[in-house]
Structure formats: structure tokens, C-alpha cells
Amino acid sequence: MKVLLVELNEEQIRKAKEANGARKQITHAVVCGQYGQIFGTEKQCRKYYSAWSEIFPRLFDGGKEVKGHEPASYESTFDLVNILITAHDSLEKKSETRQRPSTPEPARPRKKGFLEKLFGK
């Protein structure tokens, strides 16, 4: 799944402003699939799009910029970044448990103490 930076058309902007507040400046959206979406200006959305497409590699295989994509909802998802962090961390933990080898670490040689070095034992 890719994180999407969506340039909204006039109808979509109207719907997003109805859902999020008429005074909000909305021209773009960042759609994160099943996790949710946020709406804002191009500058705001591009900042999140750039960051999230890079720092959540277990959730997204990159990003894609599109025009007019229809989001599942026109309401911004509350606390989306924490939802993404939780989902990514759980996938990362599952991955770590599969990758850990079951062989024990080799024993380290015992270090000589000061007196052993001094007397050569």
C-alpha cells in the first residue's frame, strides 16, 4: 500500500470543508489507506506525505501523488500519527521475533585481571 498525496478538486474541497470546518484552508489530503486521512493545505500535507512515506516502511511501500482520488471519508482522522506509529511498531515487533536466531551467543574469553597480568598466570 502507498501513502497518497491527493490534490482535491472543487467538489472534494467543499465536502472536506463541510466535515472539518468551513474556515479551514483545504486543498490537499494525505490518505493512509485503512488507517485514515488528513486534510489541509498543500504545504501541510506534503510535509506529512514526505515523512510518512519514509519513516513507516512496514506500512507503506513509498508514496504516490494523485489528483481527485476519492477518500473513504472527508473527515480528518483524529490522532492519525499515533495510529500509524502503533500499527508500524506492532509489525516491527512481529518481524523481529521471526528474524531472531535461536542459537546462543558464543562465550567470550575470560579477561585477565591485574594480578594475573602482573604475575603471568
N, C-alpha and C positions, 0 to 999 in steps of 0.2 A: 504494500500500500504506500502511496506517496502522499505527502502533505501538499495541499493545493493552495496557491495564492490566486484568488479569484477576483477579477475585475468585474464589478457588478454593473448591470445595465440599469436604466432609469426605473423600471418596474421593481427590480430587486432592491434598489436603494430605498424606494418608497416603503416596501414591505419591511425592510430591516429597520428603518426609522420608526415605523409603527410599533415594532416589537421592542426596540431598545431605547426609544425616546426621540422625539422629533428634533431636539436641539443637538443631538449627536452629529458629528461630521462623519458620514459613512460613504465610502466609495469602493472599498475592497473588503474581502473576507479571507480568513485563513481557515480552511476546512481540514480537520484532522480525522476524517473517517468516522468510525463508530464512537470516538472519544468526544467529539463536539466541534464547535467552531466559534470564532470570534469575528467581530465586525469593527471596522474603523477606517481611518484614512490609509492611503497607500503607504505612507511612511511608517505608521504604526504596524500595519500588517506585514510589510516587508521585513521589518526588524524581527518579528516572531517567526515568520516563514524561514528566514535565513538561519536563525538559531536552531529552531526545532528540527529542520531537515538534516542538520549536522549532529546535534547532541543526543538525538534519540534514534540511533541506528537499528535498534532491535524492533522499533515500532514502524519506522518509515524507511523505505529504500530510496531516499532522495526526495526531491521536490519537483513540482511542476506548476508552471504559470498558465492559467486558462482564463477565458472570457465567458461570462454568462453561465457558468456551472450552477446548477440548482442545488442549494444546500438542503439538508434534511429539515432544518428549522431555521427561522430567521432570528431567533433569539440567541444571543451570545451565551455560551456555556460558562456558568459560574465556576471559577477556580480551575480552569482548563489546564493550566500548567501543573498543578498538583495532581490532577488526574493522569496526565502524561507521565509524570515522574513515578507515580505509584505503579502504573502499568509497565513502564520500562524497567524499573527495579525488580519487579516480580519475574519478568522474562530473563533478566540478567542473572538472578539467583538460580533459576531453573537451569540455565545454560552452564553456570559454574559447577553445579552438582554433577552434571553429566561429563564435564571435562576433567575433573579431578582424578588423578591416577590413584589406584588402590595400593600401590607398592609403598612401603615405608621409606623414609629418607635414610640414606646411608649414614652410619655412625661416624662422627667426626673424631679424628685422632685427639687423644688427650694432650692438653698443653702442659708443658713442664713448668713447674713453679720456680721461684727464685733460687731456693736452696738446691734443687735438682740441677739447675743450670750451673750453679756455682761449684758443686761437688762432682758433677758429671754423672749422676746416677741415671 
